[in-house]
Amino acid sequence: MSERSRRGRWAALAAIAVIVIALLLIVLEPFHSSSKPSAGVADNSTPTSITTVKRQSLSSQTQVDGTLGYAGSAKILVPSGNAPTAVQQSEQQVSSGETQVASAQRALASDSTALERAQSQLAAARAKEAVDCAGEGAAEAGSSSAAGGSGACASDRQSVMSGEQSVTGAEAKVTTDRTMLASAQSSLAHSRSALATARASAVGYAQGAVYTSLPSVGQVIARNHSLYAIGGVPTILLYGSTLATRAFLAGMSAGPDVAELNANLEELGYGTGLTGDEFTAATAAAIRAFQAAHGLAQTGELPLGAVVFQSGPVRVTSVTPTVGMGVSPGPALAVSSTARQVTVKLDASEEGDLKKGDHVTITLPDSQTTPGTVSYVATVAVAPPSEHGEETTPTIEVDITPTEPNATGHLDAAPVQVSITTASVENALVVPVTALLALAGGGYAVEEVQPTGVHRLLPITVGLFDDEAGDVQVSGPELAAGQRVVVPST
């Protein structure tokens, strides 16, 4: 209830009190010394009693509706990635590329050897030509050539020409081989890159796989336990705040996801020395121990979706598929944390009444009360959707953590009332709200009963209201603690 509506309520009550007092004045003339003392005003047609003005601390509360449940919400998704067959195809392409590179390397080696042999033979022919065709040999070669003869010099020259042709042919083959090898190596590099990409986003389930195990709504799942299983292979819950968006395998880049995996494997006792954010040989060994413990193939690698990180134990709030249903990427489970929480949609105009750390009182569905603390106050107001085109009042979300969560039971989405302290005052003069008398000329008074039994009206100023206790802060020049005032009998 807002301050404005509360003031309106008290104004209405005060107006009723004016009528009652007017009747009392007519019937009793209560301000004569003949009025009765603390036993009450016996001659009144309306029974009354006496209370005392007290000095105490006072607070004002606002009552708002809330919903009791569990803190946080998240969706567990079956990831979209490369099926095992896609990874196998990439592996086959790499294998084929490696075969082509090896073949091109053999051809280049063979042709390079042939080129070296041709070059060696050409060098020998040129050396022989240089000897045979020097001096008289050159003249002999010329005459022999003119006569159609076949002298040594002429023969050497034929050998050199033949050798040059062989070298040219061998060089052409080597050039072609090098081009083929470069092409095969480029293709292999592309295939290896594609394989690395495929493995980084490889999922563990094949096309046509079905769910073989699912949790029930309300089930609490802790670390190192299965969230669900596909084809008999479980997806395991680990603790952490980073979303796992890639497979865990040797050669992957460092990152916070690897750091979380290492920390979990260490804390669960699957390995030691697993510090840092790098995938090491120790990480692979710990994964194999983890896989052995869960009855899985011990590959030392985890495909995408094999583990899911959440900040702590989760409580299942909904399950999308059913056992036996075919698997497709998308939501599988909705979960919350196991921490109890009350959510309030607070009128945006009352935002200043609350801040993080404030203490509140929660009234549970069984009317029991339990304390709580404000843990979150939104900074953006949201207008709820209108059902009939009418304007709606913007609200802000306020989250409250129960101080004694076990006292709240296990209800989910249960309606509760939250009492919020909006103001407080120390060492105030306090009377019950029912002691207030609205004056005809405006303002308020209380009816004092003096020790002599005389009744009189004391004008007062109204301060803070405590709705829960039914008290109000009052002040006035003639008002003091210990004075007795009239209130209606209960």
C-alpha positions as CSV (number, residue, x, y, z in Angstrom):
1,M,0.0,0.0,0.0
2,S,1.4,3.4,-1.0
3,E,1.7,6.3,1.5
4,R,-1.0,8.2,-0.4
5,S,-3.6,5.4,-0.1
6,R,-2.6,4.8,3.6
7,R,-3.2,8.5,4.4
8,G,-6.5,8.3,2.7
9,R,-7.5,5.3,4.8
10,W,-6.6,7.1,8.0
11,A,-8.4,10.2,6.9
12,A,-11.6,8.1,6.5
13,L,-11.1,6.6,9.9
14,A,-10.5,10.0,11.4
15,A,-13.8,11.3,9.8
16,I,-15.6,8.4,11.5
17,A,-13.9,9.3,14.8
18,V,-15.2,12.9,14.4
19,I,-18.8,11.6,14.3
20,V,-18.2,9.3,17.3
21,I,-16.7,12.1,19.3
22,A,-19.5,14.5,18.4
23,L,-22.0,11.9,19.7
24,L,-19.9,11.5,22.9
25,L,-19.8,15.2,23.5
26,I,-23.6,15.4,23.1
27,V,-24.3,12.4,25.3
28,L,-21.7,12.6,28.0
29,E,-20.1,16.0,28.1
30,P,-16.9,14.1,28.8
31,F,-14.8,17.0,29.8
32,H,-16.5,17.5,33.3
33,S,-14.7,16.4,36.4
34,S,-17.4,13.8,36.9
35,S,-15.9,11.5,34.2
36,K,-14.5,8.2,35.4
37,P,-10.8,7.4,35.6
38,S,-8.7,4.6,34.1
39,A,-11.4,2.0,34.3
40,G,-12.9,3.7,31.1
41,V,-15.7,6.1,30.5
42,A,-18.6,4.2,32.0
43,D,-21.3,6.6,30.9
44,N,-20.4,6.4,27.2
45,S,-22.8,4.7,24.9
46,T,-19.6,3.5,23.0
47,P,-17.4,1.4,25.3
48,T,-13.9,3.0,25.8
49,S,-10.8,2.2,27.7
50,I,-7.6,4.1,28.7
51,T,-4.1,3.7,27.2
52,T,-0.8,5.6,27.9
53,V,1.2,7.8,25.7
54,K,4.5,6.0,25.1
55,R,7.9,7.0,24.0
56,Q,9.5,4.5,21.6
57,S,10.9,3.9,18.1
58,L,8.4,3.7,15.3
59,S,8.5,2.5,11.7
60,S,6.2,2.7,8.8
61,Q,5.6,-0.3,6.5
62,T,4.2,-0.8,3.0
63,Q,2.6,-4.1,2.2
64,V,3.3,-5.4,-1.3
65,D,2.5,-8.7,-3.1
66,G,5.3,-11.0,-3.9
67,T,6.0,-14.4,-5.4
68,L,8.0,-17.0,-3.5
69,G,10.1,-19.4,-5.5
70,Y,13.7,-20.1,-6.5
71,A,16.3,-17.6,-7.6
72,G,17.6,-17.4,-11.1
73,S,16.5,-19.2,-14.2
74,A,18.4,-20.7,-17.2
75,K,17.8,-23.0,-20.1
76,I,19.9,-26.1,-20.8
77,L,20.4,-26.3,-24.5
78,V,21.3,-29.2,-26.8
79,P,24.1,-27.5,-28.8
80,S,24.1,-27.3,-32.6
81,G,27.4,-28.5,-34.0
82,N,29.1,-31.1,-36.3
83,A,27.8,-34.6,-35.9
84,P,30.4,-37.4,-35.7
85,T,29.9,-38.3,-39.4
86,A,30.8,-34.7,-40.4
87,V,34.0,-35.0,-38.3
88,Q,34.8,-38.3,-39.9
89,Q,34.4,-36.8,-43.4
90,S,36.8,-34.0,-42.5
91,E,39.2,-36.6,-41.2
92,Q,38.9,-38.5,-44.5
93,Q,39.6,-35.4,-46.5
94,V,42.7,-34.8,-44.4
95,S,43.8,-38.4,-44.9
96,S,43.2,-38.0,-48.7
97,G,45.1,-34.7,-48.7
98,E,48.0,-36.3,-46.9
99,T,48.1,-39.1,-49.5
100,Q,48.2,-36.6,-52.3
101,V,51.0,-34.6,-50.6
102,A,53.0,-37.8,-50.1
103,S,52.5,-38.8,-53.8
104,A,53.5,-35.3,-55.0
105,Q,56.6,-35.4,-52.8
106,R,57.6,-38.9,-54.2
107,A,57.1,-37.6,-57.8
108,L,59.1,-34.5,-57.0
109,A,61.9,-36.6,-55.4
110,S,62.0,-39.0,-58.3
111,D,62.0,-36.3,-61.0
112,S,64.6,-34.3,-59.0
113,T,66.8,-37.3,-59.0
114,A,66.4,-37.7,-62.7
115,L,67.2,-34.0,-63.2
116,E,70.3,-34.3,-61.2
117,R,71.3,-37.3,-63.3
118,A,70.6,-35.5,-66.5
119,Q,72.5,-32.5,-65.3
120,S,75.5,-34.7,-64.3
121,Q,75.4,-36.4,-67.7
122,L,75.3,-33.0,-69.5
123,A,78.2,-31.8,-67.5
124,A,80.2,-34.9,-68.4
125,A,79.3,-34.5,-72.1
126,R,80.4,-30.8,-72.1
127,A,83.7,-31.7,-70.4
128,K,84.4,-34.4,-73.0
129,E,83.4,-31.9,-75.8
130,A,85.8,-29.4,-74.4
131,V,88.7,-31.8,-74.6
132,D,87.8,-33.4,-78.0
133,C,87.0,-30.2,-79.8
134,A,90.0,-28.2,-78.6
135,G,92.9,-27.3,-81.1
136,E,93.4,-29.9,-84.0
137,G,90.3,-31.7,-82.8
138,A,88.2,-28.7,-83.7
139,A,89.6,-28.6,-87.2
140,E,89.1,-32.3,-87.5
141,A,85.6,-31.9,-86.4
142,G,85.0,-29.3,-89.0
143,S,86.4,-31.4,-91.9
144,S,84.7,-34.5,-90.7
145,S,81.5,-32.6,-90.6
146,A,82.0,-31.2,-94.1
147,A,82.8,-34.7,-95.4
148,G,79.8,-36.2,-93.5
149,G,82.2,-37.9,-91.1
150,S,81.7,-38.8,-87.5
151,G,84.7,-37.5,-85.6
152,A,85.0,-37.5,-81.8
153,C,84.3,-33.7,-81.5
154,A,81.2,-34.0,-83.7
155,S,79.9,-36.9,-81.6
156,D,80.5,-35.0,-78.4
157,R,78.5,-32.1,-79.6
158,Q,75.6,-34.4,-80.4
159,S,75.9,-35.8,-76.9
160,V,75.8,-32.3,-75.4
161,M,72.7,-31.3,-77.4
162,S,71.0,-34.5,-76.3
163,G,72.0,-33.9,-72.7
164,E,70.6,-30.3,-72.8
165,Q,67.3,-31.6,-74.1
166,S,67.2,-34.2,-71.3
167,V,67.9,-31.5,-68.7
168,T,65.2,-29.2,-70.1
169,G,62.6,-32.0,-70.0
170,A,63.6,-33.0,-66.4
171,E,63.4,-29.4,-65.3
172,A,59.9,-29.1,-66.7
173,K,58.8,-32.2,-64.8
174,V,60.3,-30.9,-61.5
175,T,58.6,-27.5,-62.0
176,T,55.3,-29.3,-62.6
177,D,55.9,-31.5,-59.6
178,R,56.5,-28.5,-57.4
179,T,53.3,-26.9,-58.5
180,M,51.4,-30.1,-57.8
181,L,53.0,-30.4,-54.4
182,A,52.2,-26.8,-53.5
183,S,48.6,-27.4,-54.5
184,A,48.4,-30.6,-52.5
185,Q,49.9,-28.9,-49.5
186,S,47.5,-26.0,-49.8
187,S,44.6,-28.4,-50.0
188,L,45.8,-30.4,-47.1
189,A,46.2,-27.2,-45.0
190,H,42.6,-26.2,-45.9
191,S,41.4,-29.7,-44.9
192,R,43.2,-29.6,-41.6
193,S,41.8,-26.2,-40.9
194,A,38.3,-27.6,-41.7
195,L,38.9,-30.6,-39.5
196,A,40.0,-28.3,-36.6
197,T,36.9,-26.3,-37.0
198,A,34.7,-29.4,-37.2
199,R,36.3,-30.9,-34.1
200,A,36.0,-27.6,-32.1
201,S,32.2,-27.7,-32.6
202,A,31.8,-31.4,-32.7
203,V,28.8,-32.8,-30.7
204,G,28.6,-36.2,-29.2
205,Y,25.3,-37.2,-30.7
206,A,24.7,-38.6,-34.2
207,Q,21.9,-37.8,-36.6
208,G,18.8,-39.8,-35.5
209,A,19.9,-40.0,-31.9
210,V,17.2,-40.1,-29.2
211,Y,16.9,-39.1,-25.6
212,T,17.5,-42.1,-23.3
213,S,17.3,-40.4,-19.9
214,L,15.7,-37.2,-18.6
215,P,15.2,-35.7,-15.2
216,S,11.8,-35.0,-13.5
217,V,10.5,-31.5,-12.7
218,G,11.5,-30.5,-9.3
219,Q,14.6,-32.7,-9.3
220,V,17.8,-31.2,-7.9
221,I,21.0,-32.0,-9.8
222,A,24.4,-31.4,-8.3
223,R,27.9,-31.3,-9.9
224,N,29.2,-34.5,-11.5
225,H,25.7,-35.8,-12.1
226,S,23.8,-36.3,-15.4
227,L,21.4,-33.7,-16.6
228,Y,20.1,-35.9,-19.4
229,A,21.4,-38.6,-21.7
230,I,21.4,-39.0,-25.5
231,G,22.0,-42.5,-26.9
232,G,23.1,-43.6,-23.4
233,V,25.8,-40.9,-23.2
234,P,25.2,-38.5,-20.3
235,T,25.6,-34.7,-20.3
236,I,27.3,-33.9,-17.0
237,L,26.8,-30.8,-14.8
238,L,29.9,-28.9,-13.7
239,Y,30.1,-25.6,-11.8
240,G,31.1,-22.4,-13.4
241,S,29.8,-19.2,-14.9
242,T,31.2,-19.5,-18.5
243,L,29.1,-21.0,-21.2
244,A,30.8,-24.0,-22.9
245,T,30.6,-23.2,-26.6
246,R,33.4,-25.5,-28.0
247,A,34.7,-29.0,-27.6
248,F,37.6,-29.6,-25.2
249,L,40.6,-31.1,-27.0
250,A,44.3,-30.9,-27.4
251,G,45.5,-27.8,-29.3
252,M,42.6,-25.6,-28.4
253,S,43.3,-22.0,-27.4
254,A,43.4,-21.0,-23.8
255,G,40.3,-19.5,-22.2
256,P,38.0,-19.2,-19.1
257,D,36.1,-22.3,-20.2
258,V,39.3,-24.4,-20.0
259,A,40.1,-22.8,-16.6
260,E,36.6,-23.9,-15.3
261,L,37.1,-27.4,-16.7
262,N,40.5,-27.7,-15.0
263,A,39.1,-26.5,-11.7
264,N,36.2,-28.9,-11.8
265,L,38.4,-31.9,-12.7
266,E,40.8,-31.0,-9.9
267,E,38.1,-30.5,-7.2
268,L,36.4,-33.7,-8.2
269,G,39.6,-35.6,-7.8
270,Y,40.2,-36.6,-11.4
271,G,43.6,-35.0,-11.6
272,T,46.1,-32.8,-9.9
273,G,48.1,-29.7,-10.9
274,L,45.2,-28.6,-13.1
275,T,45.8,-24.8,-12.8
276,G,45.5,-22.1,-15.5
277,D,43.4,-21.8,-18.6
278,E,45.3,-24.1,-21.0
279,F,44.5,-27.6,-22.2
280,T,47.5,-29.6,-21.2
281,A,48.5,-33.3,-21.1
282,A,47.3,-33.3,-17.5
283,T,43.9,-32.0,-18.6
284,A,43.6,-34.8,-21.2
285,A,44.6,-37.4,-18.5
286,A,42.0,-36.0,-16.1
287,I,39.3,-36.2,-18.8
288,R,40.1,-39.8,-19.4
289,A,39.7,-40.5,-15.6
290,F,36.4,-38.5,-15.7
291,Q,35.2,-40.5,-18.7
292,A,36.1,-43.8,-17.1
293,A,34.1,-42.8,-13.9
294,H,31.0,-42.2,-16.1
295,G,31.4,-45.3,-18.2
296,L,32.4,-43.4,-21.4
297,A,35.0,-44.0,-24.0
298,Q,38.3,-42.7,-22.7
299,T,39.3,-40.3,-25.5
300,G,40.9,-37.5,-23.4
301,E,38.6,-35.1,-25.2
302,L,35.1,-33.8,-24.6
303,P,32.7,-33.0,-27.5
304,L,30.5,-29.9,-27.4
305,G,27.6,-30.6,-25.0
306,A,29.4,-33.3,-23.0
307,V,29.4,-31.0,-20.0
308,V,27.3,-28.0,-19.0
309,F,28.5,-25.2,-16.6
310,Q,26.1,-23.7,-14.0
311,S,26.9,-21.6,-11.0
312,G,25.8,-24.3,-8.5
313,P,23.2,-27.1,-8.1
314,V,20.1,-26.7,-10.3
315,R,16.5,-27.5,-9.8
316,V,14.6,-28.6,-12.9
317,T,11.6,-26.5,-13.6
318,S,10.5,-27.9,-16.9
319,V,11.5,-30.6,-19.4
320,T,10.9,-30.1,-23.1
321,P,11.5,-33.5,-24.7
322,T,10.5,-37.0,-23.7
323,V,12.4,-40.2,-23.5
324,G,12.7,-41.8,-26.9
325,M,12.2,-38.5,-28.8
326,G,14.6,-37.6,-31.5
327,V,17.3,-35.1,-30.6
328,S,17.5,-31.7,-32.3
329,P,19.4,-28.5,-31.2
330,G,17.5,-26.3,-28.8
331,P,16.1,-26.2,-25.2
332,A,16.0,-29.4,-23.3
333,L,15.6,-28.3,-19.7
334,A,14.7,-25.2,-17.8
335,V,16.3,-24.9,-14.4
336,S,16.7,-22.5,-11.5
337,S,19.1,-22.4,-8.6
338,T,18.2,-24.0,-5.3
339,A,18.3,-20.7,-3.5
340,R,15.0,-19.4,-2.2
341,Q,13.8,-16.0,-3.4
342,V,10.8,-13.7,-3.3
343,T,10.2,-11.5,-6.3
344,V,8.2,-8.3,-6.0
345,K,6.9,-6.1,-8.9
346,L,7.1,-2.8,-7.1
347,D,5.3,0.3,-8.3
348,A,8.0,2.4,-9.9
349,S,6.9,5.4,-7.9
350,E,7.9,3.6,-4.7
351,E,11.4,2.8,-5.9
352,G,13.0,5.1,-3.4
353,D,11.4,3.1,-0.6
354,L,13.9,0.2,-1.1
355,K,17.5,-0.3,-1.6
356,K,19.8,-3.4,-1.6
357,G,20.5,-4.6,1.9
358,D,17.2,-3.4,3.4
359,H,15.4,-5.8,5.8
360,V,11.8,-6.9,5.2
361,T,9.3,-9.3,6.6
362,I,7.7,-12.0,4.5
363,T,4.3,-13.4,5.3
364,L,4.0,-16.9,3.9
365,P,0.9,-18.6,2.6
366,D,0.3,-20.3,6.0
367,S,0.4,-16.8,7.6
368,Q,3.8,-17.4,9.3
369,T,6.3,-14.7,8.9
370,T,10.1,-14.9,8.2
371,P,12.7,-12.2,7.7
372,G,14.4,-11.4,4.4
373,T,16.9,-9.0,2.8
374,V,16.6,-7.1,-0.4
375,S,19.3,-8.6,-2.8
376,Y,18.4,-6.8,-6.0
377,V,16.5,-3.6,-7.1
378,A,16.1,-3.1,-10.9
379,T,17.0,0.3,-12.3
380,V,14.7,0.1,-15.3
381,A,10.9,0.3,-14.9
382,V,8.8,-2.0,-17.1
383,A,5.1,-1.5,-18.0
384,P,3.3,-4.9,-17.9
385,P,1.3,-5.8,-21.0
386,S,-2.3,-4.5,-21.1
387,E,-5.1,-7.0,-21.7
388,H,-7.7,-4.4,-22.8
389,G,-5.7,-1.6,-24.2
390,E,-5.6,0.3,-20.9
391,E,-2.4,1.9,-19.6
392,T,-0.6,-0.1,-17.0
393,T,1.5,1.1,-14.1
394,P,5.3,0.7,-14.6
395,T,7.0,-1.6,-12.1
396,I,10.5,-2.5,-11.1
397,E,11.7,-5.9,-10.1
398,V,12.9,-6.4,-6.5
399,D,14.4,-9.6,-5.4
400,I,14.4,-10.6,-1.7
401,T,16.5,-13.4,-0.2
402,P,14.9,-15.1,2.9
403,T,17.2,-14.9,5.9
404,E,16.0,-18.4,7.0
405,P,15.3,-20.2,3.6
406,N,14.3,-23.5,5.3
407,A,11.4,-21.7,6.9
408,T,9.9,-21.0,3.5
409,G,9.3,-24.6,2.6
410,H,9.5,-25.9,-1.0
411,L,6.6,-24.1,-2.6
412,D,7.3,-22.6,-6.0
413,A,5.5,-19.6,-7.5
414,A,3.6,-19.2,-4.2
415,P,1.9,-15.8,-3.4
416,V,3.3,-14.0,-0.3
417,Q,3.1,-10.6,1.3
418,V,6.2,-8.5,1.9
419,S,6.3,-5.8,4.5
420,I,8.7,-3.1,3.6
421,T,9.9,-0.5,6.1
422,T,9.6,2.8,4.3
423,A,10.5,5.2,7.2
424,S,11.4,5.1,10.9
425,V,11.8,7.5,13.8
426,E,13.6,7.1,17.1
427,N,12.3,8.2,20.6
428,A,8.9,9.3,19.4
429,L,5.7,9.9,21.3
430,V,3.3,7.1,20.2
431,V,-0.4,6.4,20.7
432,P,-2.7,3.8,19.0
433,V,-4.2,5.1,15.8
434,T,-7.7,4.6,17.3
435,A,-6.8,7.4,19.9
436,L,-6.9,10.0,17.1
437,L,-9.9,12.4,17.0
438,A,-10.4,14.4,13.9
439,L,-11.4,18.0,14.8
440,A,-14.2,19.8,13.1
441,G,-12.0,22.7,12.2
442,G,-9.2,20.4,10.9
443,G,-6.4,18.6,12.5
444,Y,-6.4,16.0,15.2
445,A,-6.6,15.7,19.0
446,V,-6.4,13.0,21.7
447,E,-8.7,12.8,24.7
448,E,-6.6,13.0,27.8
449,V,-7.8,11.7,31.2
450,Q,-6.2,13.7,33.9
451,P,-5.4,12.2,37.3
452,T,-8.4,14.0,38.8
453,G,-10.6,12.3,36.2
454,V,-11.2,15.4,34.1
455,H,-11.2,14.8,30.3
456,R,-9.9,17.3,27.9
457,L,-8.9,17.4,24.2
458,L,-5.2,17.9,23.5
459,P,-4.5,19.2,19.9
460,I,-1.7,17.1,18.4
461,T,0.3,16.8,15.1
462,V,0.3,13.4,13.4
463,G,3.7,12.0,12.3
464,L,4.7,8.5,11.1
465,F,2.1,5.7,10.9
466,D,2.9,2.1,11.8
467,D,0.3,0.1,9.9
468,E,1.4,-3.2,11.2
469,A,1.3,-2.2,14.9
470,G,-1.6,0.2,14.5
471,D,0.4,3.0,16.1
472,V,1.0,6.6,15.1
473,Q,3.7,9.2,16.0
474,V,2.1,12.3,17.7
475,S,3.5,15.5,19.1
476,G,2.0,18.6,20.8
477,P,3.0,21.4,23.3
478,E,0.9,19.7,26.1
479,L,1.7,16.1,25.2
480,A,4.1,14.0,27.2
481,A,5.0,10.4,27.8
482,G,2.9,8.7,30.5
483,Q,-0.3,10.7,29.9
484,R,-3.5,8.7,29.7
485,V,-5.7,9.0,26.6
486,V,-9.0,7.4,25.6
487,V,-9.3,4.7,23.0
488,P,-12.2,2.6,21.9
489,S,-12.5,-0.7,23.8
490,T,-11.6,-3.8,21.7
